[in-house]
Amino acid sequence: MLVDYHTHHVRCGHAVGELKDYVQAAIAKGVKELGLSDHQPILHLPPEKIVPGSAMPVAELPHYVQEALALQAQYAGQIDVKVGLEADWIEGYEERVRALLAAYPFDYVIGSVHFLGDWDITNSAELAGWDTRDAGAVCTEYFRQVRLAAQSGLFDTLGHLDVIKRFGHVPVALYEHLLEETVLLVRDAGVCVEVNASGLRYPCAEQFPSRRLLEMMKSHDIPLTVGSDAHQPNYVAAGLGTVYDLLREVGYTHIHGFTARTRYEIAIE
């Protein structure tokens, strides 16, 4: 296992295990670089509208970074621990997120679209939101937000690009016409894209992004990184063997790692 750049832990409220547990699990599985990337505190909703367990409280963020940096130093020589964050893209909140990110020495930042307004489309506790919305309109808005996230300059990599399919509510036919425009804008923005193995464990039964999207990205030389999106230590590196095999089939020979917000190549040949 080369790298796993997407993990969470108990502070986020919907994962289990301490950061150290994830590091030790990664060492046991032969991961060479492990990204700690817990969820950014939610900035765009008042406290009463935040679903409990959605993300770490604002007060916990400095403690998270401090602990991650300490583990980075403690395990140097055994595994390359990267200190990251999964940040939310919320249109209109760019400067608040920029200020938050600038306050910490992150190695990388994942930019993910979880929310459309106050609805978290990735949260299994909010699936009822699909009952009152047109799925095609949701897809159109979701990919518009992905494109804005790519162009924002806030993020080093984009998380689970087609996560809109996670719970099986959306057939690809509803958003296939949006894919090429999205891929071209991601290319022009020069941002990396994460291949997230967690989709293999959800009803969609497919990594994010799909093979079709990966083939389109390869044709435009869009750089990739890889993550398990583990929310418990035993899921570190889960599905990554499948992902690495797929990337080779599609034609990728390199993925990417990050240090101090700088991207570098890692061969997967």
C-alpha positions as CSV (number, residue, x, y, z in Angstrom):
1,M,0.0,0.0,0.0
2,L,1.6,3.3,-1.1
3,V,-0.6,6.0,0.4
4,D,-3.9,6.5,2.2
5,Y,-4.7,10.2,2.3
6,H,-8.3,10.2,3.7
7,T,-9.0,9.1,7.3
8,H,-11.2,10.3,10.2
9,H,-11.2,9.7,14.0
10,V,-13.4,10.0,17.0
11,R,-13.3,13.8,17.2
12,C,-15.5,14.1,14.1
13,G,-18.4,12.6,16.0
14,H,-19.2,9.8,13.5
15,A,-16.0,7.8,13.5
16,V,-14.3,5.7,16.2
17,G,-10.7,5.4,17.3
18,E,-8.0,7.8,18.2
19,L,-5.5,9.2,15.7
20,K,-2.8,7.0,17.1
21,D,-5.0,3.9,16.3
22,Y,-5.1,4.9,12.6
23,V,-1.4,5.4,12.5
24,Q,-0.7,2.0,14.0
25,A,-3.2,0.3,11.7
26,A,-1.5,1.9,8.7
27,I,1.9,0.7,9.8
28,A,0.5,-2.8,10.3
29,K,-0.9,-2.8,6.7
30,G,2.2,-1.5,5.1
31,V,1.0,2.0,4.2
32,K,3.9,4.2,3.4
33,E,2.2,7.6,3.8
34,L,-0.9,8.2,5.9
35,G,-3.0,11.3,5.7
36,L,-4.9,12.4,8.8
37,S,-7.8,14.4,7.4
38,D,-10.6,14.9,9.8
39,H,-13.7,17.0,9.0
40,Q,-13.4,20.8,9.3
41,P,-15.8,22.3,11.8
42,I,-19.0,23.3,10.2
43,L,-19.0,27.1,9.6
44,H,-22.1,27.8,7.6
45,L,-24.8,26.6,9.9
46,P,-26.0,27.8,13.3
47,P,-25.4,25.3,16.1
48,E,-29.1,24.4,16.2
49,K,-29.1,23.3,12.6
50,I,-26.0,21.1,12.8
51,V,-26.8,17.4,12.9
52,P,-25.0,16.0,15.9
53,G,-21.9,14.1,15.0
54,S,-21.4,15.8,11.7
55,A,-17.9,17.2,12.4
56,M,-15.5,18.2,15.1
57,P,-16.4,21.4,17.2
58,V,-14.4,24.5,16.4
59,A,-12.7,24.3,19.8
60,E,-11.3,20.8,18.9
61,L,-9.5,21.9,15.8
62,P,-6.3,23.2,17.4
63,H,-6.1,20.0,19.6
64,Y,-6.6,17.9,16.5
65,V,-3.7,19.6,14.7
66,Q,-1.4,19.5,17.7
67,E,-2.0,15.8,18.2
68,A,-1.5,15.0,14.5
69,L,1.8,17.0,14.5
70,A,3.0,15.1,17.5
71,L,2.2,11.8,15.9
72,Q,4.0,12.9,12.7
73,A,7.1,13.4,14.8
74,Q,6.7,10.3,17.0
75,Y,6.3,7.9,14.0
76,A,8.9,9.5,11.7
77,G,11.0,6.7,10.3
78,Q,8.2,4.2,10.6
79,I,5.6,5.9,8.4
80,D,5.2,9.3,6.8
81,V,2.2,10.9,8.6
82,K,0.7,13.9,6.8
83,V,-1.4,16.4,8.7
84,G,-4.5,17.3,6.7
85,L,-8.1,18.4,6.8
86,E,-11.2,17.6,4.9
87,A,-12.7,21.0,4.3
88,D,-16.2,21.8,3.1
89,W,-16.8,23.8,0.0
90,I,-19.7,26.2,0.7
91,E,-20.4,28.9,-1.8
92,G,-20.1,32.3,-0.1
93,Y,-17.9,31.0,2.8
94,E,-14.7,31.0,0.9
95,E,-12.9,33.6,3.0
96,R,-13.9,32.1,6.3
97,V,-12.5,28.7,5.1
98,R,-9.3,30.4,3.7
99,A,-8.7,32.1,7.1
100,L,-9.2,28.8,9.0
101,L,-6.8,26.9,6.7
102,A,-4.2,29.6,6.9
103,A,-4.0,29.3,10.7
104,Y,-2.5,25.8,10.6
105,P,0.5,24.1,9.0
106,F,-1.4,21.5,7.0
107,D,0.4,19.3,4.5
108,Y,-2.8,19.1,2.4
109,V,-6.4,20.0,2.3
110,I,-9.2,17.9,0.8
111,G,-12.1,20.0,-0.6
112,S,-15.4,18.1,-0.5
113,V,-18.9,19.0,-1.4
114,H,-21.0,17.5,1.4
115,F,-23.7,20.2,1.7
116,L,-26.2,21.8,-0.7
117,G,-27.4,24.6,1.5
118,D,-28.1,23.1,4.9
119,W,-28.7,19.5,3.5
120,D,-25.8,17.1,3.8
121,I,-26.2,14.8,0.8
122,T,-23.5,12.4,2.2
123,N,-25.2,11.8,5.5
124,S,-27.3,8.7,5.9
125,A,-29.3,10.4,8.6
126,E,-30.5,13.0,6.0
127,L,-31.7,10.6,3.2
128,A,-35.3,12.0,3.5
129,G,-34.0,15.1,1.7
130,W,-34.3,13.1,-1.5
131,D,-38.0,12.7,-1.1
132,T,-38.8,16.3,-1.7
133,R,-36.3,17.2,-4.4
134,D,-35.9,16.5,-8.1
135,A,-32.8,14.2,-8.4
136,G,-31.8,15.8,-11.7
137,A,-31.8,19.3,-10.2
138,V,-29.8,18.0,-7.3
139,C,-27.2,16.5,-9.6
140,T,-26.9,19.7,-11.6
141,E,-26.4,21.8,-8.5
142,Y,-24.0,19.3,-7.0
143,F,-21.7,19.4,-10.0
144,R,-21.9,23.1,-10.2
145,Q,-20.6,23.3,-6.6
146,V,-17.8,20.8,-7.5
147,R,-16.7,23.0,-10.3
148,L,-16.7,26.1,-8.0
149,A,-14.7,24.1,-5.4
150,A,-12.1,23.2,-8.1
151,Q,-11.8,26.8,-9.2
152,S,-11.6,28.3,-5.7
153,G,-7.8,27.7,-5.1
154,L,-8.6,26.6,-1.6
155,F,-7.9,22.9,-1.9
156,D,-5.0,20.6,-2.8
157,T,-7.3,17.8,-3.9
158,L,-11.0,17.2,-4.4
159,G,-12.7,14.6,-2.3
160,H,-15.0,11.8,-3.5
161,L,-15.9,13.7,-6.7
162,D,-19.1,11.8,-7.7
163,V,-20.3,11.1,-4.1
164,I,-23.8,12.1,-5.2
165,K,-24.2,8.5,-6.2
166,R,-23.3,7.1,-2.7
167,F,-26.7,5.9,-1.6
168,G,-28.0,4.7,-5.0
169,H,-30.6,7.4,-5.4
170,V,-29.0,8.8,-8.6
171,P,-28.5,6.8,-11.9
172,V,-25.5,8.0,-13.9
173,A,-27.8,9.0,-16.7
174,L,-29.0,11.9,-14.7
175,Y,-25.6,13.5,-14.5
176,E,-23.6,12.0,-17.4
177,H,-24.0,15.2,-19.4
178,L,-22.2,17.2,-16.6
179,L,-19.1,15.1,-16.4
180,E,-17.1,16.4,-19.3
181,E,-17.6,20.0,-18.3
182,T,-16.6,19.2,-14.8
183,V,-13.5,17.3,-15.8
184,L,-12.3,20.1,-18.1
185,L,-12.7,22.7,-15.4
186,V,-10.9,20.5,-12.9
187,R,-8.1,20.1,-15.4
188,D,-7.9,23.9,-16.0
189,A,-7.8,24.5,-12.3
190,G,-4.8,22.3,-11.9
191,V,-6.2,20.6,-8.8
192,C,-5.7,17.0,-7.8
193,V,-8.6,14.5,-7.5
194,E,-8.9,11.9,-4.8
195,V,-9.8,8.3,-5.7
196,N,-11.9,7.4,-2.7
197,A,-12.3,3.7,-2.0
198,S,-15.2,4.1,0.4
199,G,-17.8,3.9,-2.3
200,L,-17.0,0.2,-2.6
201,R,-18.6,-0.2,0.9
202,Y,-21.8,1.8,0.0
203,P,-24.9,1.0,-2.0
204,C,-23.3,2.4,-5.2
205,A,-20.6,-0.3,-4.9
206,E,-18.1,1.7,-6.8
207,Q,-15.2,3.9,-5.9
208,F,-15.4,7.7,-6.2
209,P,-14.9,8.7,-9.0
210,S,-16.2,6.1,-11.4
211,R,-14.1,4.2,-13.9
212,R,-15.6,6.3,-16.7
213,L,-14.6,9.5,-14.9
214,L,-11.1,8.2,-14.2
215,E,-10.7,7.4,-17.9
216,M,-11.8,10.9,-18.8
217,M,-9.3,12.3,-16.3
218,K,-6.5,10.2,-17.6
219,S,-7.2,11.6,-21.1
220,H,-6.6,15.1,-19.7
221,D,-3.7,14.1,-17.4
222,I,-5.5,15.1,-14.2
223,P,-3.4,14.2,-11.1
224,L,-4.8,11.8,-8.6
225,T,-4.3,10.8,-5.0
226,V,-5.9,7.9,-3.1
227,G,-7.8,7.5,0.2
228,S,-9.9,4.9,2.1
229,D,-12.1,7.5,3.9
230,A,-11.7,5.2,6.9
231,H,-13.9,6.0,9.9
232,Q,-12.6,3.2,12.0
233,P,-9.0,2.0,12.2
234,N,-9.6,-1.4,10.6
235,Y,-10.8,0.4,7.4
236,V,-7.4,2.1,6.9
237,A,-6.4,1.1,3.3
238,A,-9.6,-0.8,2.8
239,G,-10.3,-1.2,-0.9
240,L,-7.0,0.5,-2.0
241,G,-5.7,-2.7,-3.6
242,T,-8.8,-2.6,-5.9
243,V,-8.2,1.1,-6.5
244,Y,-4.5,0.8,-7.4
245,D,-5.3,-2.1,-9.8
246,L,-8.0,0.1,-11.5
247,L,-5.6,3.0,-11.8
248,R,-3.1,0.8,-13.6
249,E,-5.8,-0.5,-15.9
250,V,-6.9,3.0,-16.8
251,G,-3.2,3.9,-17.5
252,Y,-2.1,5.9,-14.5
253,T,1.6,5.3,-13.6
254,H,1.7,7.8,-10.7
255,I,-0.4,9.1,-7.9
256,H,0.5,12.1,-5.7
257,G,1.4,12.9,-2.1
258,F,1.6,16.3,-0.3
259,T,4.0,18.0,2.1
260,A,3.4,21.6,3.2
261,R,0.7,22.1,0.5
262,T,3.1,21.0,-2.2
263,R,2.3,18.1,-4.5
264,Y,4.7,15.4,-5.6
265,E,4.6,12.3,-7.7
266,I,4.7,8.7,-6.4
267,A,5.2,5.9,-8.9
268,I,2.6,3.0,-8.9
269,E,4.3,1.0,-11.7
